[in-house]
Amino acid sequence: NYVMLALIIEKITGLSYPKAMKQMIFDPLDMKDTYVFEYEKDIKTAIPSYNARGLVPFDFLDATYGDKNIYSTPRDLMKFDMARYSPDHLTPKLKKQVYVGYSYEHKGEKNYGLGIRIIEWVTGQHFYFHNGWWHGNTASYVNLRKEQVTIIALTNKFSTKPYKVRFLATLFGDY
């Protein structure tokens, strides 16, 4: 679905997905260390990833984007996160749409907003997060909107440990 979304963005903007992301998100938010991996352009300079067997080579799926292939740093991800609190980055209407669950496979779990996973407890508390993995990279992003706290963990060696940062949320609220 995200690959399709990238194609829609290209069609609407008339720009390649990497250029559209740079123009619409990365440059305005001063995310200087973030880019969309372009296979032909970046294959020789991208930092390799590892799993239990060693180096993970790139393959044909690395030539797609939308669902992966955004290289970033915790500092730039924090800039992205902080912009979501700014009245200049997202309109109030869009901001409200992002933080609503649309999937509801199971009430209170596995809900999905616009690019963010949501756990909605019966107490009214909401927990926003997104994990990721690809070719040995693992990442976890936790956003505690009410407390304005963000927790980010990235690794280029496959491990489920970054996913455990979600348990730090209990230090900041009733999670």
GROMACS elastic network, one bead per residue, 0.5 to 0.9 nm:
[ bonds ]
;  ai    aj funct       b0    kb
    1     4     6  0.50992   500
    1     5     6  0.62452   500
    1     6     6  0.87816   500
    1    66     6  0.83942   500
    1    67     6  0.76886   500
    2     6     6  0.61882   500
    2     7     6  0.86288   500
    2    65     6  0.79811   500
    2    68     6  0.85329   500
    3     6     6  0.51085   500
    3     7     6  0.64496   500
    3     8     6  0.87857   500
    3    64     6  0.71037   500
    3    65     6  0.59289   500
    3    67     6  0.56183   500
    3    68     6  0.86681   500
    4     7     6  0.50653   500
    4     8     6  0.62763   500
    4     9     6  0.86875   500
    4    66     6  0.75108   500
    4    67     6  0.89971   500
    5     9     6  0.61747   500
    5    10     6  0.86282   500
    5    66     6  0.67486   500
    5    67     6  0.88441   500
    6     9     6  0.50503   500
    6    10     6  0.62791   500
    6    11     6  0.87082   500
    6    16     6  0.87182   500
    6    17     6  0.59434   500
    6    65     6  0.69876   500
    6    67     6  0.83091   500
    7    10     6  0.50371   500
    7    11     6  0.62220   500
    7    12     6  0.86996   500
    7    16     6  0.85334   500
    7    17     6  0.73556   500
    7    66     6  0.81518   500
    8    11     6  0.50119   500
    8    12     6  0.61178   500
    8    13     6  0.84679   500
    9    12     6  0.52419   500
    9    13     6  0.59152   500
    9    14     6  0.79685   500
    9    15     6  0.79055   500
    9    16     6  0.82018   500
    9    17     6  0.66450   500
    9    20     6  0.75621   500
   10    13     6  0.53808   500
   10    14     6  0.53924   500
   10    15     6  0.51936   500
   10    16     6  0.53202   500
   10    17     6  0.55289   500
   10    20     6  0.73419   500
   11    14     6  0.54047   500
   11    15     6  0.74733   500
   11    16     6  0.85773   500
   12    15     6  0.81228   500
   13    16     6  0.81827   500
   13    17     6  0.88510   500
   13    20     6  0.70685   500
   14    20     6  0.84847   500
   15    18     6  0.80418   500
   15    19     6  0.60032   500
   15    20     6  0.56069   500
   16    19     6  0.52626   500
   16    20     6  0.60656   500
   16    21     6  0.86419   500
   17    20     6  0.50176   500
   17    21     6  0.61157   500
   17    22     6  0.85237   500
   17    36     6  0.79824   500
   17    65     6  0.78502   500
   17    66     6  0.78313   500
   18    21     6  0.53107   500
   18    22     6  0.62132   500
   18    23     6  0.86562   500
   18    35     6  0.71308   500
   18    36     6  0.51648   500
   18    37     6  0.77415   500
   18    38     6  0.76350   500
   18    65     6  0.85488   500
   18    70     6  0.89528   500
   19    22     6  0.50386   500
   19    23     6  0.60326   500
   19    24     6  0.84347   500
   19    36     6  0.84721   500
   20    23     6  0.51256   500
   20    24     6  0.58171   500
   20    25     6  0.79526   500
   21    24     6  0.52484   500
   21    25     6  0.53150   500
   21    26     6  0.62185   500
   21    27     6  0.84309   500
   21    35     6  0.80743   500
   21    36     6  0.77055   500
   22    25     6  0.56729   500
   22    27     6  0.55497   500
   22    28     6  0.82230   500
   22    31     6  0.87225   500
   22    34     6  0.85020   500
   22    35     6  0.71344   500
   22    36     6  0.82476   500
   23    26     6  0.65251   500
   23    27     6  0.57519   500
   23    28     6  0.71319   500
   24    27     6  0.70002   500
   24    28     6  0.66383   500
   24    29     6  0.87854   500
   25    28     6  0.56530   500
   25    29     6  0.60590   500
   25    30     6  0.84724   500
   25    31     6  0.79953   500
   25    80     6  0.81511   500
   26    29     6  0.54100   500
   26    30     6  0.60276   500
   26    32     6  0.70409   500
   26    33     6  0.87315   500
   26    34     6  0.67491   500
   26    35     6  0.76250   500
   26    76     6  0.86179   500
   26    80     6  0.83046   500
   27    31     6  0.60240   500
   27    32     6  0.71594   500
   28    31     6  0.77559   500
   29    32     6  0.85959   500
   29    76     6  0.84063   500
   29    79     6  0.64608   500
   29    80     6  0.66388   500
   29    83     6  0.72060   500
   29    89     6  0.88011   500
   30    33     6  0.87613   500
   30    76     6  0.78532   500
   30    79     6  0.76067   500
   31    34     6  0.56823   500
   31    35     6  0.85750   500
   31    72     6  0.83157   500
   31    73     6  0.89223   500
   31    75     6  0.83125   500
   31    76     6  0.50468   500
   31    77     6  0.79494   500
   31    79     6  0.69313   500
   31    80     6  0.77490   500
   32    35     6  0.82392   500
   32    72     6  0.89398   500
   32    76     6  0.73382   500
   33    71     6  0.78940   500
   33    72     6  0.58730   500
   33    73     6  0.65061   500
   33    75     6  0.85667   500
   33    76     6  0.66233   500
   34    70     6  0.69697   500
   34    71     6  0.54558   500
   34    73     6  0.68771   500
   34    76     6  0.67839   500
   34    77     6  0.85681   500
   35    38     6  0.88184   500
   35    69     6  0.83144   500
   35    70     6  0.56791   500
   35    71     6  0.54599   500
   35    72     6  0.67123   500
   36    65     6  0.75503   500
   36    66     6  0.88311   500
   36    68     6  0.85527   500
   36    69     6  0.56962   500
   36    71     6  0.62021   500
   36    72     6  0.88149   500
   37    40     6  0.89850   500
   37    41     6  0.79481   500
   37    42     6  0.61509   500
   37    43     6  0.81727   500
   37    46     6  0.80186   500
   37    62     6  0.81569   500
   37    63     6  0.82761   500
   37    64     6  0.89761   500
   37    65     6  0.77297   500
   37    68     6  0.87386   500
   37    69     6  0.51274   500
   37    70     6  0.59993   500
   37    71     6  0.66727   500
   38    41     6  0.53898   500
   38    42     6  0.55039   500
   38    43     6  0.74895   500
   38    62     6  0.82068   500
   38    63     6  0.67212   500
   38    64     6  0.82778   500
   38    65     6  0.81951   500
   38    69     6  0.80190   500
   39    42     6  0.55117   500
   39    43     6  0.53047   500
   39    44     6  0.89400   500
   39    58     6  0.88130   500
   39    60     6  0.87775   500
   39    62     6  0.64078   500
   39    63     6  0.50872   500
   39    64     6  0.81935   500
   40    43     6  0.58767   500
   40    44     6  0.84304   500
   40    63     6  0.79894   500
   41    44     6  0.76959   500
   41    45     6  0.85477   500
   42    45     6  0.54338   500
   42    46     6  0.58393   500
   43    46     6  0.57620   500
   43    47     6  0.89470   500
   43    58     6  0.79872   500
   44    47     6  0.86399   500
   45    48     6  0.89178   500
   46    71     6  0.89106   500
   47   156     6  0.85066   500
   48    55     6  0.67800   500
   48    56     6  0.68634   500
   48    57     6  0.74532   500
   48    58     6  0.83575   500
   48   135     6  0.88078   500
   48   136     6  0.88734   500
   48   156     6  0.75785   500
   49    54     6  0.82937   500
   49    55     6  0.59229   500
   49    56     6  0.55507   500
   49    57     6  0.78828   500
   49   134     6  0.88536   500
   49   135     6  0.63055   500
   49   136     6  0.53038   500
   49   137     6  0.61622   500
   49   155     6  0.87107   500
   49   157     6  0.58539   500
   49   158     6  0.79309   500
   50    53     6  0.74987   500
   50    54     6  0.51108   500
   50    56     6  0.52653   500
   50    57     6  0.87760   500
   50   135     6  0.72328   500
   50   136     6  0.50563   500
   50   137     6  0.75101   500
   50   156     6  0.63431   500
   50   158     6  0.63318   500
   51    54     6  0.52801   500
   51    55     6  0.65891   500
   51    56     6  0.66221   500
   51   135     6  0.75829   500
   51   136     6  0.50683   500
   51   137     6  0.84352   500
   51   156     6  0.85281   500
   51   157     6  0.55971   500
   51   158     6  0.50096   500
   51   159     6  0.80934   500
   52    55     6  0.86240   500
   52   136     6  0.87200   500
   52   157     6  0.82425   500
   52   158     6  0.74324   500
   53    56     6  0.81379   500
   54   157     6  0.89349   500
   55   136     6  0.85338   500
   56   135     6  0.59042   500
   56   136     6  0.67721   500
   57   135     6  0.78034   500
   58    61     6  0.79607   500
   58    62     6  0.62414   500
   58    63     6  0.89979   500
   58   135     6  0.78420   500
   59    62     6  0.56231   500
   59    63     6  0.77020   500
   60    63     6  0.55844   500
   60    64     6  0.78767   500
   61    64     6  0.56770   500
   61    65     6  0.85915   500
   62    65     6  0.74137   500
   62    68     6  0.82658   500
   62    69     6  0.71621   500
   63    69     6  0.87338   500
   64    67     6  0.79588   500
   64    68     6  0.78432   500
   64    69     6  0.78289   500
   65    68     6  0.55403   500
   65    69     6  0.57694   500
   65    70     6  0.79448   500
   66    69     6  0.73796   500
   66    70     6  0.82784   500
   67    70     6  0.86933   500
   68    71     6  0.87200   500
   68   132     6  0.84703   500
   68   133     6  0.85434   500
   68   134     6  0.74656   500
   69   134     6  0.85365   500
   72    75     6  0.82893   500
   72    76     6  0.63874   500
   72    77     6  0.68672   500
   73    76     6  0.52938   500
   73    77     6  0.61705   500
   73    78     6  0.85686   500
   73   154     6  0.80529   500
   74    77     6  0.50153   500
   74    78     6  0.60929   500
   74    79     6  0.87231   500
   74   152     6  0.63250   500
   74   153     6  0.74095   500
   74   154     6  0.74866   500
   75    78     6  0.51071   500
   75    79     6  0.64899   500
   75    80     6  0.88798   500
   76    80     6  0.63553   500
   76    81     6  0.86286   500
   77    81     6  0.61490   500
   77    82     6  0.86058   500
   77   141     6  0.87922   500
   77   152     6  0.78903   500
   78    82     6  0.60234   500
   78    83     6  0.85040   500
   78   150     6  0.75066   500
   78   151     6  0.88641   500
   78   152     6  0.81334   500
   79    82     6  0.51370   500
   79    83     6  0.61908   500
   79    84     6  0.89165   500
   80    83     6  0.52458   500
   80    84     6  0.68182   500
   81    84     6  0.54485   500
   81    85     6  0.74832   500
   81   143     6  0.80429   500
   81   150     6  0.74502   500
   82    85     6  0.55717   500
   82    86     6  0.69603   500
   82   148     6  0.87275   500
   82   150     6  0.89402   500
   83    86     6  0.50052   500
   83    87     6  0.81993   500
   83    88     6  0.78946   500
   83    89     6  0.58438   500
   83    90     6  0.80849   500
   84    87     6  0.78449   500
   84    88     6  0.87136   500
   84    89     6  0.63109   500
   84    90     6  0.65380   500
   84    95     6  0.77234   500
   85    88     6  0.86944   500
   85    89     6  0.79215   500
   85    90     6  0.83583   500
   85   145     6  0.88429   500
   85   148     6  0.84783   500
   86    89     6  0.57406   500
   86    90     6  0.73905   500
   87    90     6  0.64038   500
   87    91     6  0.67971   500
   87    92     6  0.74506   500
   88    91     6  0.72089   500
   90    93     6  0.80464   500
   90    94     6  0.61590   500
   90    95     6  0.58357   500
   91    94     6  0.52645   500
   91    95     6  0.60622   500
   91    96     6  0.85746   500
   92    95     6  0.50083   500
   92    96     6  0.61257   500
   92    97     6  0.86869   500
   93    96     6  0.52622   500
   93    97     6  0.64414   500
   93    98     6  0.89299   500
   94    98     6  0.62374   500
   94    99     6  0.89989   500
   95    98     6  0.52577   500
   95    99     6  0.68237   500
   96    99     6  0.57386   500
   96   100     6  0.69609   500
   97   100     6  0.56325   500
   97   101     6  0.87209   500
   97   113     6  0.75816   500
   97   114     6  0.71959   500
   98   101     6  0.82246   500
   98   113     6  0.55078   500
   98   115     6  0.73675   500
   98   116     6  0.74874   500
   99   112     6  0.86505   500
   99   113     6  0.56368   500
   99   114     6  0.70869   500
   99   116     6  0.74971   500
   99   117     6  0.88444   500
   99   118     6  0.77157   500
   99   128     6  0.81372   500
  100   111     6  0.86011   500
  100   112     6  0.76543   500
  100   113     6  0.52111   500
  100   114     6  0.77295   500
  100   118     6  0.79154   500
  101   104     6  0.65515   500
  101   110     6  0.88979   500
  101   111     6  0.51188   500
  101   114     6  0.80588   500
  101   116     6  0.87319   500
  101   117     6  0.78177   500
  101   118     6  0.64168   500
  101   119     6  0.85344   500
  101   120     6  0.84914   500
  102   111     6  0.64779   500
  102   112     6  0.56038   500
  102   113     6  0.56120   500
  102   114     6  0.81438   500
  103   106     6  0.84271   500
  103   110     6  0.75117   500
  103   111     6  0.51889   500
  103   112     6  0.54025   500
  103   113     6  0.75703   500
  104   107     6  0.56587   500
  104   108     6  0.76404   500
  104   109     6  0.73030   500
  104   110     6  0.65508   500
  104   112     6  0.72864   500
  105   108     6  0.89414   500
  105   109     6  0.75167   500
  105   110     6  0.62059   500
  105   111     6  0.66124   500
  106   109     6  0.54503   500
  106   110     6  0.62482   500
  106   111     6  0.73178   500
  107   110     6  0.78480   500
  107   111     6  0.76288   500
  107   119     6  0.87099   500
  107   120     6  0.78303   500
  107   121     6  0.86541   500
  108   111     6  0.71446   500
  108   118     6  0.82504   500
  108   119     6  0.54663   500
  108   121     6  0.54266   500
  108   122     6  0.73155   500
  109   117     6  0.89072   500
  109   118     6  0.71391   500
  109   120     6  0.67532   500
  109   121     6  0.82061   500
  110   117     6  0.68830   500
  110   118     6  0.67935   500
  110   119     6  0.66669   500
  111   116     6  0.86964   500
  111   117     6  0.58474   500
  111   118     6  0.50889   500
  111   119     6  0.62564   500
  111   120     6  0.79266   500
  112   115     6  0.71429   500
  112   116     6  0.58695   500
  112   118     6  0.56632   500
  112   119     6  0.85556   500
  113   116     6  0.51353   500
  113   117     6  0.60180   500
  113   118     6  0.67384   500
  114   117     6  0.82679   500
  115   130     6  0.80235   500
  116   128     6  0.64313   500
  116   129     6  0.59816   500
  116   130     6  0.57769   500
  117   127     6  0.81711   500
  117   128     6  0.56687   500
  117   129     6  0.52312   500
  117   130     6  0.56052   500
  117   131     6  0.86962   500
  118   126     6  0.67405   500
  118   127     6  0.56051   500
  118   129     6  0.65279   500
  118   130     6  0.85860   500
  119   125     6  0.82889   500
  119   126     6  0.57250   500
  119   127     6  0.50298   500
  119   128     6  0.66016   500
  119   129     6  0.84911   500
  120   123     6  0.81718   500
  120   124     6  0.65945   500
  120   125     6  0.60597   500
  120   127     6  0.65520   500
  120   128     6  0.88552   500
  121   124     6  0.55583   500
  121   125     6  0.54895   500
  121   126     6  0.64380   500
  121   127     6  0.83775   500
  122   125     6  0.73565   500
  123   126     6  0.88134   500
  125   146     6  0.89483   500
  125   174     6  0.76072   500
  125   175     6  0.75558   500
  126   144     6  0.79934   500
  126   145     6  0.83363   500
  126   146     6  0.85248   500
  126   175     6  0.83560   500
  127   142     6  0.78867   500
  127   143     6  0.72036   500
  127   144     6  0.63550   500
  127   145     6  0.81458   500
  127   169     6  0.87120   500
  127   175     6  0.74048   500
  128   141     6  0.84691   500
  128   142     6  0.59683   500
  128   143     6  0.52352   500
  128   144     6  0.64518   500
  128   145     6  0.77364   500
  129   140     6  0.73762   500
  129   141     6  0.54238   500
  129   143     6  0.58863   500
  129   144     6  0.84932   500
  129   166     6  0.80235   500
  130   139     6  0.82342   500
  130   140     6  0.59737   500
  130   141     6  0.52977   500
  130   142     6  0.66340   500
  130   143     6  0.88454   500
  131   138     6  0.74846   500
  131   139     6  0.55285   500
  131   141     6  0.62427   500
  131   142     6  0.85072   500
  131   162     6  0.84965   500
  131   163     6  0.67011   500
  132   137     6  0.78477   500
  132   138     6  0.55465   500
  132   139     6  0.50143   500
  132   140     6  0.64188   500
  132   141     6  0.86925   500
  132   163     6  0.88586   500
  133   136     6  0.66940   500
  133   137     6  0.52288   500
  133   139     6  0.63074   500
  133   140     6  0.89922   500
  133   158     6  0.78850   500
  134   137     6  0.52134   500
  134   138     6  0.67459   500
  134   158     6  0.85558   500
  135   138     6  0.85024   500
  135   156     6  0.84596   500
  135   157     6  0.87051   500
  135   158     6  0.77464   500
  136   155     6  0.81738   500
  136   156     6  0.59090   500
  136   157     6  0.51669   500
  136   159     6  0.77230   500
  137   154     6  0.74386   500
  137   155     6  0.55612   500
  137   157     6  0.56964   500
  137   158     6  0.54785   500
  137   159     6  0.80160   500
  138   153     6  0.82023   500
  138   154     6  0.59581   500
  138   155     6  0.54241   500
  138   156     6  0.65723   500
  138   157     6  0.73159   500
  138   158     6  0.59132   500
  138   159     6  0.65539   500
  138   160     6  0.72116   500
  138   161     6  0.86527   500
  138   162     6  0.67847   500
  138   163     6  0.81358   500
  139   152     6  0.75275   500
  139   153     6  0.55633   500
  139   155     6  0.64028   500
  139   156     6  0.87685   500
  139   160     6  0.87905   500
  139   162     6  0.59593   500
  139   163     6  0.70776   500
  140   151     6  0.78430   500
  140   152     6  0.57243   500
  140   153     6  0.51936   500
  140   154     6  0.65851   500
  140   162     6  0.56690   500
  140   163     6  0.54202   500
  140   164     6  0.83078   500
  140   165     6  0.73109   500
  140   166     6  0.79880   500
  141   150     6  0.72964   500
  141   151     6  0.58623   500
  141   153     6  0.66871   500
  141   154     6  0.87181   500
  141   162     6  0.89239   500
  141   163     6  0.84485   500
  141   165     6  0.84657   500
  141   166     6  0.82446   500
  142   149     6  0.82326   500
  142   150     6  0.56170   500
  142   151     6  0.50078   500
  142   152     6  0.64474   500
  142   153     6  0.89951   500
  142   165     6  0.78549   500
  142   166     6  0.63423   500
  142   169     6  0.80893   500
  143   146     6  0.89065   500
  143   147     6  0.88512   500
  143   148     6  0.74116   500
  143   149     6  0.60808   500
  143   151     6  0.65595   500
  143   152     6  0.87556   500
  143   169     6  0.88790   500
  144   147     6  0.55927   500
  144   148     6  0.56775   500
  144   149     6  0.50790   500
  144   150     6  0.61147   500
  144   151     6  0.83897   500
  144   169     6  0.74212   500
  144   172     6  0.82333   500
  144   173     6  0.84855   500
  145   149     6  0.66209   500
  145   150     6  0.81248   500
  146   149     6  0.79625   500
  146   173     6  0.87610   500
  147   150     6  0.88888   500
  147   172     6  0.69658   500
  147   173     6  0.74630   500
  149   169     6  0.86534   500
  149   172     6  0.78260   500
  151   165     6  0.70472   500
  151   166     6  0.77267   500
  151   168     6  0.80795   500
  151   169     6  0.82532   500
  152   162     6  0.82186   500
  152   165     6  0.77279   500
  153   161     6  0.88010   500
  153   162     6  0.52488   500
  153   163     6  0.78008   500
  153   165     6  0.71583   500
  154   162     6  0.65145   500
  155   158     6  0.70587   500
  155   159     6  0.76333   500
  155   162     6  0.73880   500
  156   159     6  0.86634   500
  158   161     6  0.88737   500
  159   162     6  0.69719   500
  159   163     6  0.85581   500
  160   163     6  0.55707   500
  160   164     6  0.72570   500
  161   164     6  0.53579   500
  161   165     6  0.75574   500
  162   165     6  0.58077   500
  162   166     6  0.84607   500
  163   166     6  0.63743   500
  163   167     6  0.87208   500
  164   167     6  0.58597   500
  164   168     6  0.79390   500
  165   168     6  0.54358   500
  165   169     6  0.77274   500
  166   169     6  0.57077   500
  166   170     6  0.83869   500
  167   170     6  0.61480   500
  167   171     6  0.82543   500
  167   175     6  0.83041   500
  168   171     6  0.56182   500
  168   172     6  0.76590   500
  169   172     6  0.54985   500
  169   173     6  0.65096   500
  169   174     6  0.80408   500
  169   175     6  0.61486   500
  170   173     6  0.53598   500
  170   174     6  0.60242   500
  170   175     6  0.51137   500
  171   174     6  0.83506   500
  171   175     6  0.85651   500
  172   175     6  0.81769   500
